[in-house]
Every structure is written in structure tokens, then in C-alpha cells.
Amino acid sequence: MYKAWQGALNHFPRLTRYTLGSKIDLLFCDVLENILLAAYSPRNEKFSFLRQANMKFDALKFFLTMAWELKYIETKKFGALSAPLSEVGKMLGKWMLSVKEHS
């Protein structure tokens, strides 16, 4: 998914690439980092990392949608990002429920 995002970022208008594009890129990295931290943290600390990942993930989806609505991302590329985003969202939600139930 991040690889597909990089392909879309390269086609952003120059000014937007360094503002909205950078914001989206940072959110992608933050989500990945929080998921990695959750994976390697003790059970009692996992939920806080997952909650952070989920909040950043919601922001990521919002800014990606905004970029698409502003026509900085082609519909085809947005569609290619949407399917994996949906899947990651479901996986993250299930992981959060699992961790919360076992706490």
C-alpha cells in the first residue's frame, strides 16, 4: 500500500507534494510505526499503540480522500489505495478488539 502511495505522490503538483503530500506520507509512517511498536510491546501496552495507529489511520484516510477530491490523486490510483486501506482498517479494528478483550 505504501508503495502504491509513493507512485501517487510522485504525480502530485509540486507545491502540494511538499504540503499535503508530506502530511499523508508522515501519517503512513506514523501508522506503520505504531503497528510495529504494538507488535513488539507487552500485552498491557499494545492497546495504546493500536489506538494511536487507529487515530492516525483515520487521519490518513481523511487526507487521502481530500487529495483525491482536489484531484491530486487520480481516481484509478485512489481506487488502488482504497482496497488495501479498507483491509488494513478491518485488521486494525479486529486486533484492537482482541487486545481489549484479553486485557
C-alpha positions in Angstrom: 0.0 0.0 0.0 2.8 2.4 0.9 4.5 1.6 -2.5 1.3 2.5 -4.3 1.2 5.7 -2.3 4.7 6.6 -3.4 3.6 6.2 -7.0 0.7 8.6 -6.4 2.9 11.1 -4.5 5.2 11.5 -7.5 2.3 12.8 -9.6 1.2 15.5 -7.0 1.6 19.1 -8.1 5.0 20.4 -6.9 3.7 22.7 -4.1 1.2 20.2 -2.9 3.7 17.4 -2.8 5.6 19.2 0.0 2.5 20.1 2.0 -0.4 17.8 1.7 1.7 15.0 0.2 4.2 15.2 3.0 1.4 15.2 5.6 0.0 12.0 4.1 3.4 10.4 3.9 4.1 11.2 7.5 0.8 9.7 8.5 1.6 6.5 6.6 4.9 6.3 8.5 3.2 7.0 11.9 0.6 4.3 11.3 3.3 1.8 10.3 5.5 2.7 13.3 2.6 2.4 15.8 1.7 -1.0 14.4 5.3 -2.2 14.7 5.5 -0.9 18.3 2.3 -2.7 19.1 3.5 -5.9 17.7 6.7 -5.9 19.8 5.3 -4.4 23.0 4.0 -6.2 26.1 0.3 -7.1 26.0 -0.6 -4.4 28.6 0.9 -1.7 26.3 -0.4 -2.9 22.9 -3.7 -1.1 23.1 -2.3 2.4 23.4 -0.1 1.9 20.3 -3.1 0.4 18.4 -5.3 3.3 19.5 -2.6 5.8 18.2 -2.3 3.8 15.0 -6.1 3.9 14.5 -6.3 7.6 15.1 -3.5 8.3 12.6 -5.1 5.8 10.2 -8.4 7.8 10.3 -6.5 11.0 9.6 -4.6 9.3 6.8 -7.9 8.2 5.1 -9.3 11.7 5.5 -6.3 13.4 3.9 -6.1 10.9 1.1 -9.8 11.5 0.3 -9.2 15.2 0.4 -6.2 14.8 -2.0 -8.5 12.8 -4.3 -11.3 15.3 -4.2 -8.8 18.1 -5.0 -7.7 15.9 -8.0 -4.2 15.5 -6.7 -4.7 11.7 -6.9 -6.1 10.1 -10.0 -9.3 8.0 -9.4 -7.5 4.9 -10.6 -4.7 5.3 -8.1 -7.1 6.3 -5.3 -9.0 3.1 -6.1 -5.8 1.1 -5.9 -5.2 2.6 -2.4 -8.7 2.2 -1.2 -8.9 -1.6 -1.2 -5.8 -2.1 0.9 -6.8 0.8 3.2 -10.1 -0.9 3.9 -8.4 -4.2 4.6 -5.9 -2.6 7.0 -8.7 -0.8 8.8 -10.6 -4.1 9.3 -7.4 -5.8 10.5 -6.5 -3.0 12.9 -10.0 -2.9 14.3 -10.1 -6.7 14.9 -6.6 -6.5 16.6 -7.8 -3.7 18.9 -10.9 -5.8 19.9 -8.8 -8.8 20.5 -6.3 -6.9 22.7 -9.1 -5.2 24.6 -11.0 -8.5 25.3 -7.8 -10.0 26.7 -6.9 -7.1 28.9 
